[in-house]
Amino acid sequence: MRNILVATDGSEVANRAIDTAAKLVLAVNGTLTIVTVGVALTETEQKQFRQFAQLEGIGDVAETLAQQTLHGAEQRARRAGVTSVKTLLAWGDPAQKIIEAIRLDNIDAVVVGRRGRGQLSGLLLGSVSQKLCSLASCVVIVVP
């Protein structure tokens, strides 16, 4: 078990998942893949963001936020001592994109927080961690 994936949305529980994944990677001298999944915006939301970005002179807001989340997670893992880190930004359904990353990168274990930012939607639709426990083809570690 050398290829560990951790999913993050920038929340505090996701930070705990990063810390746990970093410890595992260090213990097995493995590679850490950090993934964040941005939610695809509707056409109306995209139009509103583009208008806002033009007015404020900022780029793609969603892309910038997702990249900041990834950068922060990578820095956290590196501070913990992990040297082999890959990052992945995906768009769409978080559970589905994480499962795709598991398959494509031959991941041995995935580490996720029990709940992230979307607690209400998790109650209504089922959490990402629950879906991963049911559908992932590797070990799933859920961090409280």
Protein Blocks (a to p, Z undefined) as FASTA:
>chain_A
ZZccdddehiaklmmmmmmmmmmmmmnopadddddddddddfklmmmmmmmmmmnopacf
klmmmmmmmmmmmmmmmmnopabdcddddedjfklmmmmmmmmnopabdcddfbdfklml
mmmnopfklmmmmmpcbdcdddZZ
